Structures are given as C-alpha cells and as structure tokens.
Amino acid sequence: MKHTQVRSTRRNICARITFVTLQPDQLLAFLKSIHLFRGLSDDGIAEVAGLLKEEIFPPKKVILEEGKAADKFYLIHSGKVGMARKGEKGQESLAIFTAGDYFGEMGAALRGPRSASVTAQETTHLLFLSRQNFENLIKKYPRLKTNTEIAISSRRLNRRLNFKWIRSDEVVYFMARKHPAFLLSALVLPASLALLALFVALIPLPAETKRYAFLGSGGLLTLAAAWGIWRWLDWSNDYYIVTNQRIVWLEKVIAIYDSRVEAPLSAIRYERVETDQLGRILDYGNVVVYTIVGRIVFGRVSHPNEAAALVAEHRERARIAARQVEQAAIRDTINQRLFRKDELPAEAEKPKIPDASAIQEPKRSFGERIFGDLFTLRFEVKDTITYRKHWFVLAAQTWKPFLFLLALILVRKFWPSLIAASQNLFNLIWISILIGALVWWVYQFIDWRNDIFRVTPDQILDIDKTPLGRETRKSSPLENILSIEYRRIGILELLFNYGTVYITVGPEVDIAFEDVLDPAGVQQDIDRRRLASNARKEEAKAKAERERLANWFAAYHESVAERKPPLGKG
C-alpha cells in the first residue's frame, strides 16, 4: 500500500511538469541540488517546477540589462553567463555563473531595477520564474524566503566589501558574520559602564563635588563609547565565506590580529553543524568543515544549516566538474587513437589552467635599475618570487651599530676641546672604532638581506644564511602544501602591513615566511603557484593514464578487427 502511494505521488508530481528538453525526473533532481530550494518538500519543489519556463540564449546574447525593470528570476541548467555593471572605466566584470547557479533574485524579490547586466558567454539553457510567481512562492514557503534573503545579503555584502583577493572567476555564494546576538553580548559591559556614568552624573551632590562628578562621568562615557565602537568593529571584521572554489574564514581583531584561513573545495571531506537550544531559536551555530589536514570552524555564524548546505553543494559540484573534465579528456584521447582527424567530433573548450610561467615580470623603476634589489622586500626574477623580512626587522638588527656610529660622529664634532693634547693617538683610536662599527652595521645588514623566502614554479624555500657562516635551507614542493594562513599581530604589523605566512606541508610540519610585507599578497602568490603546479602535475598524470587507457582500447580494437573473418567467408 505504501509503495502504491509513493508511485501515485510521483505520477502526480510529474504530471504537473511539462518541459520540452527536460524530463520531469531530471528537473526535480536539478532543483533539489540547488541550495535555494533546500527545505522544500517534494510537493513544494514540484510546484516550483510546474511554474518554471525555459529559454535558450545563444552566445553574446544579453539576457538582463542594467537599469531595466526586473521581471524574472533565472536558473542556469546548462551553459555559462557573465555578470557585469557600468563603472568609471566602462563595464566591470562581477562574476561568471555556470550550471546550477541562479541570478535575478535581487531584482525580483526587491522589485528594484537590475543592478547589473547578464550576457550569455556560450549557448545557455535557462529556466525562469516570473516575478509574480517568485514572490508568491517566497510568501508561501518560509524556507525559500530565508534562503533568498541569505543569497541577497551575501551578494550585497560581497559587492560592498569587494575583497581584492577574490579571483575574477570566483563566485561568492555565502558571506556572513557572527550572529548579531554576540554583538549584543559584547556590548553589555560598555553599555553597563555608560549607565554607571549616567548614574554618577544624576546623583545629587554638593555643588563643589558636582563638577568632579560630571568630569568623571564624562570620562566614563567617553571610555564606554570607545569600548563599544571597538567591540562593534571587532564583530564586524570577522567573515565566513563560501565560494565556488574555496571556503574562507577571515578574522581580525583591531590593532592586534589579522588572519585569513582557507581551504579549496577539493580538500573538504565533510561538514557538520553544532547548535544548542538557543542557537536553534535564534538561528546560529558552528559549522565545522573537516579537510584533509584538519578543520575550519565557522563559529557562531548566522544561518549555520544553510552555510553547511552550501559547502556540501559546492563540494559535490567541484567533484562532479572534475570528473566530467577527466571523462571528456579520456574520450578525446581514445577518439584520437581510434579515428582519423576528419572523423573526430568538435573539440570542446578546455578549462583555462593558471600557469606560473605566464606571470609577467614587473617593470623595474629607475632606482631599482641603479641599486638593484639592495633594499627591495619583494622582487621577481623570471619565474621566481623572492621576499625579504620587513624594514622593521632590519631596523631591529641595526639600531645598536647605528647608535654607536652616531655617538662616534658626535664625539668627533667636539674633538678639539676634548682631546687637543693627544690628537694623533685619538684619531687612530677613533678611526679603528669607526671601522669596527661600520663592519658591525654591514654584518647586520647582510644578515637581514640573506634571510629570504622564495616561491618558484615548483617549490617554496626558506633560506637563512649568516655572513661568513652556515646556511639553513627549508624547502617543500608546492604540491605538498596542505594549507596556508597569514597573521598580523600587534598595531605595528597592522599599520605597516607586515606579518607571517604559515604554510603547512605535513601533519606537524610548517614553513613560515616571517615578517614579510603584505602577507595576504604573499599568501595569494603561493596559492596561485600551488594551483598552477598542481594543475600541471595532475594534467601530466591524467594524460599518462589516458594514453595507457587509449593504448588498451586500441589494442582491443585491433584484436577484434583481426578476429573478424574476411568478407565472403564464414
């Protein structure tokens, strides 16, 4: 009886879906794979599917135009579109959307004009809802409303912050802070201090004491306001981000700490959500993402279940995309071995792989051409990037010999009045000490200059060489990198933008690029080289495997051909 009811429900759902190019089962599976419809029942998803219409756009066809009225919400079933908007220098690219993505939800839900233009970059199959149908569904299904609000707030926040480290081909799907409840809890003490200040100001006191009470309460109010602003900034600077390529945890404590921890989707194994009773009521919790080297925790994040669902969805999409690319490559290799070139199907566009060798060497200024890399903190020679420690480290190493040299110069200035009787002897002593101080300063400078960090197309290196002493060298292939994290601790590191980049190359093995300028940029340099190196090695490995498989199929094909009887026999 139960199986009969299930089959009947399935027939009713499929009967409500009529598509030219998609089967009902395909459409239902497609909608269930998109996080926007997470939490909807089968009947709810069937209702969405029954309202969808389809449209196919050729390459370079404008789908949405910036500034026009918003009347549709789109889902991409296949193909690729580009989103851009007008800027000071013309059209500025915002994102590239592919199969499984959606767009137009902001205009359809908020009834505003289109904030950007969308153009098909290849033949694109779209499914769409009219604005009225989209609004009706949001009103009817609270989970759809919540998911849409999360998508809109994430995209708004991403556009407002405009992080420079987000790549041009990267799409942000989720961006959130800690739940506002934790901001309120952080403001309890500053607010209590402000109330205490007001209480002190309102206490009836003698006129002589009243003035001091007002001064004290004013100081307490100023302290409470500064403390409250600091706690608000501290809360507002932490972000949890999910993109189509990685997950990112940004953490920043004003004047103390600055860190970015990230992991590619391919490194994620699974995720889980931790909440308590209050968290379930207020919709916050911890999303614990387990990777091949450990875990990344989205702590006390708003909408934890939706964040976890997004991580799971894009982890699966990354796995499927990688498998499809591999299958296409195997198919092409076999075709090339078994058929003539004129019989081969048209070759599909291959995904672009970042290549470290394509990175151009920056132009060098006049001073750099004259003095070389004497004080340069970052420079490139061919395909190798070299970093040195910040100038503050140089100052810390050379301030003693510098002060000694300064003292010698001051002594020399007052020379005649101090040592008129023994001029020649003191000249000799002074010159000897001066040479010693200069040697000391040069030694410390060379020691700073020889402590370098390098990123090549294949490996990272930490080289520490003392003048006239031994050299210590740590290195690791780029493919061994498991995670990258940078930290800026203290007000000086934040003000002058330097810190340490920690690279994990084993379960308990780290290589640290210490006190480098712009650690976030160093992290990106390493990450780009790592991606390019991994892509080259994976491609070489996959090519060898494809060749082996193609050889097997070719041998099998030849064997079958040899066993066939000649025409006219058998």
C-alpha positions in Angstrom: 0.0 0.0 0.0 2.8 2.4 0.9 4.7 1.8 -2.4 1.5 2.4 -4.3 1.0 5.8 -2.6 4.6 6.7 -3.4 4.2 5.8 -7.1 0.9 7.8 -7.1 2.6 10.9 -5.6 5.4 10.6 -8.1 2.9 10.4 -11.0 1.1 13.5 -9.7 4.3 15.5 -9.4 5.5 14.5 -12.9 2.1 15.3 -14.4 2.5 18.9 -13.3 5.8 19.3 -15.1 5.8 19.8 -18.9 9.2 20.6 -20.5 10.4 20.4 -24.0 14.0 19.5 -23.3 13.9 18.2 -19.7 12.3 15.1 -18.3 10.4 15.6 -15.1 12.8 13.4 -13.1 15.7 15.4 -14.4 14.1 18.7 -13.5 13.2 17.6 -9.9 16.8 16.3 -9.4 18.2 19.6 -10.7 16.1 21.7 -8.3 16.9 19.5 -5.3 20.6 20.0 -6.0 20.3 23.8 -5.6 20.6 25.2 -2.0 18.0 27.8 -2.7 15.2 25.2 -2.6 16.7 23.3 0.4 14.0 22.5 3.0 11.1 22.4 0.5 9.0 19.2 0.4 8.6 17.2 -2.8 5.3 18.8 -3.4 6.9 22.3 -2.9 9.6 21.5 -5.4 7.0 20.1 -7.8 5.1 23.4 -7.5 8.3 25.4 -8.3 9.0 23.0 -11.3 5.4 23.5 -12.6 5.8 27.2 -12.7 9.2 27.2 -14.5 9.6 28.1 -18.1 12.6 27.6 -20.3 14.6 29.8 -22.7 17.8 29.2 -24.7 20.2 32.0 -25.4 23.0 32.0 -28.0 26.5 33.3 -27.2 26.9 37.0 -26.6 23.1 37.5 -26.2 22.1 40.0 -23.5 19.8 38.3 -21.0 19.4 41.1 -18.5 20.2 44.8 -19.0 21.4 47.0 -16.1 18.8 49.6 -15.1 15.9 47.8 -16.7 12.8 46.6 -14.7 13.2 43.2 -13.0 10.6 40.8 -14.1 12.2 37.3 -14.0 14.3 35.0 -11.8 16.7 32.7 -13.6 18.2 29.3 -13.0 21.1 28.1 -15.2 20.5 24.5 -16.3 23.5 24.4 -18.7 25.9 26.9 -20.2 27.7 30.0 -18.8 26.8 33.7 -18.3 28.8 36.7 -17.3 27.6 39.4 -15.0 28.9 43.0 -15.3 28.0 46.5 -14.4 28.9 50.0 -15.5 31.9 51.5 -13.8 34.2 54.5 -14.1 36.3 52.7 -16.7 33.5 51.0 -18.6 31.9 47.6 -18.0 33.3 45.9 -14.8 33.0 42.1 -14.6 31.4 41.0 -11.4 31.1 37.2 -11.8 30.8 34.2 -14.1 27.8 31.9 -13.4 27.6 28.3 -14.6 25.2 25.4 -14.4 23.4 25.2 -11.0 23.8 28.9 -10.4 21.0 31.5 -10.4 20.6 35.2 -10.9 18.0 37.9 -10.9 16.7 37.1 -7.4 17.6 40.6 -6.0 15.5 42.5 -8.6 12.6 40.0 -8.5 12.4 39.9 -4.7 13.0 43.6 -4.0 11.2 45.0 -7.1 14.1 47.2 -8.0 15.8 47.8 -11.3 18.5 45.5 -12.5 21.8 46.3 -10.7 23.9 44.6 -13.4 23.8 43.2 -16.9 24.0 39.5 -17.7 25.2 38.1 -21.0 25.4 34.5 -22.3 29.0 33.5 -22.9 28.1 30.3 -24.6 24.8 28.6 -25.6 22.9 28.7 -22.3 19.8 26.9 -21.3 17.9 28.9 -18.6 14.8 28.1 -16.5 12.9 31.1 -15.2 10.1 32.2 -12.9 8.1 35.4 -13.4 8.4 38.0 -10.7 4.9 37.4 -9.5 5.3 33.6 -9.3 8.6 34.1 -7.5 7.0 36.5 -5.0 4.1 34.1 -4.4 6.5 31.2 -3.7 8.5 33.2 -1.3 5.3 34.2 0.6 4.1 30.6 0.7 7.4 28.8 1.7 9.3 30.4 4.6 12.4 28.4 3.9 12.6 29.7 0.3 12.2 33.2 1.7 15.1 32.6 4.2 17.4 31.1 1.5 16.7 34.0 -0.8 17.4 36.6 1.9 20.7 34.9 2.6 21.6 34.9 -1.1 20.8 38.6 -1.4 22.6 39.7 1.7 25.7 37.7 0.8 25.9 39.3 -2.7 25.3 42.8 -1.3 27.9 42.3 1.3 30.4 40.9 -1.3 29.9 43.9 -3.6 30.2 46.4 -0.8 33.4 44.9 0.7 34.9 44.0 -2.7 37.8 41.9 -1.4 40.8 42.2 -3.7 41.9 38.6 -3.1 38.8 37.1 -4.6 39.6 35.9 -8.1 37.9 37.1 -11.2 36.5 33.7 -12.0 35.3 33.1 -8.4 31.7 33.5 -7.3 30.7 34.2 -3.7 27.6 32.3 -2.6 27.6 32.8 1.2 29.1 35.6 3.3 28.1 36.2 6.9 29.4 37.4 10.2 28.8 36.0 13.7 25.2 36.2 14.8 24.1 39.7 16.0 23.3 38.2 19.4 27.0 38.0 20.1 27.4 41.7 19.2 24.8 42.5 21.8 26.5 40.3 24.4 29.8 42.0 23.6 28.2 45.4 24.2 26.8 44.6 27.6 29.8 45.7 29.5 30.3 49.0 27.6 26.6 49.7 28.0 26.8 49.0 31.7 29.7 51.4 32.0 27.7 54.1 30.2 24.7 53.5 32.6 27.1 53.8 35.5 28.4 57.1 34.2 24.9 58.5 33.8 24.0 57.3 37.3 27.0 59.1 38.7 26.1 62.3 36.8 22.5 62.2 38.2 23.4 61.6 41.8 22.5 64.7 43.9 25.8 66.0 45.3 27.0 69.3 46.8 28.0 71.9 44.2 31.7 71.6 45.0 31.6 67.9 44.3 29.2 68.0 41.4 31.8 69.4 39.0 34.2 66.5 39.7 31.3 64.0 39.3 30.5 65.5 35.9 34.1 65.2 34.8 34.3 61.6 36.0 31.0 60.6 34.3 32.2 62.3 31.1 35.4 60.3 31.1 33.4 57.1 31.8 31.0 57.9 28.9 33.9 58.5 26.6 35.6 55.3 27.6 32.3 53.4 27.2 31.7 54.8 23.7 35.3 54.0 22.6 34.9 50.5 24.1 31.6 49.9 22.4 32.9 51.1 19.0 35.9 48.8 19.3 33.7 45.8 20.1 31.4 46.7 17.2 34.4 46.9 14.8 35.8 43.7 16.2 32.5 41.9 15.5 32.0 43.5 12.0 35.5 42.5 10.8 35.0 38.7 11.0 33.6 36.9 8.0 32.7 33.4 6.9 32.7 32.9 3.1 31.8 30.1 0.7 32.7 30.4 -3.0 32.7 28.1 -5.9 36.4 27.4 -5.3 37.0 27.5 -1.6 35.8 28.3 1.9 37.4 31.2 3.8 37.4 32.4 7.4 38.5 36.0 7.9 39.3 37.0 11.5 40.5 40.4 12.5 41.0 42.0 15.9 41.5 45.7 15.7 45.2 46.6 16.4 46.0 43.1 17.5 45.3 40.3 15.0 44.6 39.8 11.3 44.2 36.3 9.7 42.7 34.5 6.7 42.3 30.8 6.8 41.0 29.0 3.7 40.7 25.6 2.1 39.9 24.6 -1.5 36.7 22.7 -2.1 38.7 19.7 -3.3 40.3 19.4 0.2 36.9 19.2 2.1 35.9 15.8 3.3 32.6 16.5 5.1 30.9 19.1 7.3 28.6 19.1 10.3 26.5 21.7 12.3 26.7 22.2 16.0 23.9 24.1 17.7 22.3 24.4 21.2 18.7 25.2 22.1 19.2 29.0 22.0 21.1 28.7 18.7 18.2 26.8 17.1 15.8 29.5 18.3 18.0 32.4 17.1 19.4 30.5 14.0 23.1 30.5 14.8 25.6 27.8 15.4 29.0 26.3 14.5 29.7 24.9 11.0 32.7 22.5 11.4 34.3 21.8 8.0 36.7 18.9 8.0 39.5 19.0 5.4 42.4 16.6 4.7 44.6 18.4 7.2 42.2 19.4 10.0 39.1 21.5 10.3 37.9 25.1 9.7 35.1 26.3 12.1 32.6 28.9 11.2 31.9 29.8 14.8 28.6 31.3 15.9 27.7 32.0 12.4 24.2 33.1 11.3 22.2 30.5 9.3 24.5 27.6 10.0 22.4 24.9 8.3 22.2 27.0 5.1 26.0 27.6 5.2 26.7 23.8 5.7 24.3 23.0 2.8 26.2 25.5 0.5 29.5 23.9 1.4 28.1 20.4 0.7 26.6 21.5 -2.6 29.7 23.2 -4.0 32.0 20.4 -2.7 29.8 18.0 -4.7 29.7 20.3 -7.7 33.5 20.6 -7.7 33.8 16.8 -7.6 31.4 16.3 -10.5 33.1 19.0 -12.6 36.5 17.4 -12.1 35.1 14.0 -13.0 33.4 15.4 -16.2 36.6 17.1 -17.3 38.5 13.8 -16.8 35.9 11.8 -18.7 36.0 14.3 -21.6 39.8 14.1 -21.7 39.7 10.2 -21.8 37.0 10.3 -24.5 39.1 12.7 -26.6 42.3 10.6 -26.2 40.5 7.4 -27.2 38.9 9.1 -30.3 42.3 10.3 -31.4 43.7 6.8 -31.3 40.8 5.1 -33.0 39.7 7.6 -35.6 41.1 9.9 -38.2 41.2 13.6 -37.5 38.4 14.3 -40.0 36.2 11.9 -38.2 36.7 13.4 -34.8 33.9 15.4 -33.1 34.5 19.1 -32.5 36.8 19.5 -29.5 35.1 21.1 -26.5 36.7 24.2 -25.0 39.2 23.2 -22.4 39.2 24.9 -19.0 41.8 27.5 -18.5 44.6 26.5 -16.2 46.7 29.1 -14.4 50.3 28.9 -15.5 53.0 30.3 -13.3 55.3 30.8 -16.3 52.7 33.2 -17.8 53.2 35.6 -14.9 55.0 38.7 -16.3 57.9 40.2 -14.5 57.0 43.7 -13.3 58.7 46.7 -14.7 61.6 47.9 -12.6 61.9 51.6 -11.5 64.9 53.8 -12.2 66.1 53.3 -8.6 65.7 49.6 -8.8 67.8 49.5 -12.0 70.5 51.6 -10.3 70.6 50.0 -6.9 69.3 46.6 -7.8 67.4 44.7 -5.1 69.5 46.2 -2.3 66.5 47.1 0.0 63.7 45.5 -2.0 61.2 43.5 0.0 59.7 41.6 -2.9 61.1 41.1 -6.4 60.7 38.6 -9.3 63.5 37.2 -11.5 62.0 35.1 -14.3 59.6 32.7 -12.6 60.9 33.1 -9.0 59.5 35.5 -6.5 61.8 36.4 -3.6 60.7 38.1 -0.3 62.7 39.6 2.5 61.7 40.5 6.0 60.2 43.9 6.7 62.4 47.0 7.2 61.4 47.0 10.9 63.3 43.7 11.2 66.3 45.5 9.6 65.9 48.4 12.0 65.8 46.0 15.0 69.0 44.3 13.8 71.0 47.5 13.0 69.9 50.1 15.6 72.7 49.3 18.0 75.6 49.8 15.5 73.7 52.8 14.1 73.6 54.5 17.5 77.2 53.6 18.0 78.1 55.3 14.7 76.0 58.3 15.7 77.9 58.6 19.0 81.2 58.5 17.2 80.2 61.3 15.0 79.1 63.4 17.9 82.4 62.7 19.7 84.2 63.8 16.5 82.3 67.1 16.4 83.5 68.1 19.9 87.0 66.6 19.2 89.2 69.8 19.6 88.0 70.7 23.1 88.2 67.1 24.5 91.5 65.8 23.1 93.6 68.6 22.0 96.7 67.2 23.7 96.8 63.8 22.0 95.3 64.4 18.6 97.1 61.7 16.6 96.5 58.9 19.1 92.9 59.7 19.4 92.5 59.9 15.6 93.8 56.4 15.3 91.6 55.1 18.0 88.5 56.9 16.6 89.2 55.5 13.1 89.6 52.0 14.4 86.4 52.1 16.4 84.6 53.7 13.4 85.7 50.8 11.1 84.6 48.3 13.7 81.1 50.0 14.0 80.7 50.1 10.2 81.7 46.4 9.9 79.1 45.6 12.7 76.4 47.5 10.8 77.3 45.9 7.4 77.3 42.5 9.1 73.8 43.0 10.5 72.6 44.4 7.1 73.9 41.4 5.2 72.4 39.1 7.8 69.0 40.7 7.2 69.5 40.7 3.4 70.4 37.0 3.3 67.3 35.9 5.2 65.0 35.3 2.2 61.9 33.4 1.2 61.3 32.2 -2.3 58.4 30.8 -4.4 59.4 29.1 -7.6 57.1 27.3 -10.1 57.7 24.1 -8.3 58.6 24.7 -4.6 58.8 27.1 -1.7 62.1 27.9 0.1 63.1 29.4 3.4 66.8 30.4 3.3 68.7 31.7 6.3 72.4 32.5 5.7 74.6 34.2 8.2 77.5 36.3 6.8 80.7 34.1 6.7 78.6 31.4 8.5 76.4 28.4 7.7 73.3 28.4 5.5 70.0 26.8 6.7 67.5 25.9 4.0 64.0 24.6 4.2 62.1 23.6 1.1 58.9 21.8 0.0 57.3 21.0 -3.3 54.2 23.1 -3.9 52.0 20.0 -4.2 52.8 19.1 -0.6 51.1 22.3 0.7 48.1 21.4 2.7 47.0 24.8 4.0 48.1 28.5 4.0 47.4 31.0 6.7 48.7 34.5 7.5 48.7 36.5 10.7 49.4 40.1 11.5 49.7 40.6 15.3 50.1 43.9 17.0 49.4 47.5 16.0 52.8 47.9 14.1 52.1 44.9 11.9 48.6 46.2 11.1 49.7 49.8 10.5 52.6 48.8 8.3 51.0 45.7 6.7 53.5 43.0 7.5 53.2 39.7 9.2 53.9 35.9 9.0 52.6 33.4 6.4 52.3 29.9 7.8 52.4 27.1 5.2 51.5 23.6 6.4 53.3 20.9 4.4 52.7 17.9 6.6 50.7 16.9 9.7 53.1 18.6 12.1 55.4 20.4 9.6 55.2 24.1 8.9 57.3 26.6 6.9 56.9 30.2 8.0 57.6 33.2 5.8 58.3 35.5 8.8 57.7 39.3 8.9 57.0 39.7 5.2 55.4 42.8 3.7 51.8 42.3 2.7 51.3 38.8 4.0 47.9 38.5 2.3 49.6 39.1 -1.1 52.3 36.6 -0.3 49.6 34.1 0.5 48.0 34.7 -2.8 51.3 34.4 -4.7 51.9 31.0 -3.1 48.3 29.9 -3.7 48.5 30.8 -7.4 51.8 29.0 -7.9 50.4 26.0 -6.0 47.3 25.8 -8.1 49.3 26.1 -11.3 51.8 23.4 -10.2 49.0 21.0 -9.1 47.2 21.6 -12.4 50.3 20.8 -14.4 51.1 17.7 -12.5 47.5 16.4 -12.5 47.3 17.1 -16.2 50.5 15.1 -16.8 49.3 12.3 -14.6 45.9 12.2 -16.3 47.5 12.4 -19.7 49.7 9.3 -19.0 46.6 7.5 -17.7 44.6 8.4 -20.7 47.4 7.3 -23.0 47.5 3.9 -21.2 43.7 3.5 -21.5 43.8 4.5 -25.1 46.5 2.0 -25.9 44.4 -0.7 -24.2 41.3 0.2 -26.3 43.4 0.5 -29.5 44.9 -3.0 -28.9 41.4 -4.4 -28.1 40.1 -2.7 -31.3 42.9 -4.2 -33.4 42.4 -7.6 -31.8 38.7 -7.6 -32.7 39.5 -6.5 -36.2 42.0 -9.3 -36.7 39.4 -11.9 -35.5 36.8 -10.8 -38.0 36.6 -13.3 -40.9 37.4 -11.9 -44.3 34.4 -10.7 -46.4 32.7 -13.6 -48.3 33.8 -16.1 -45.7 32.0 -17.6 -42.7 
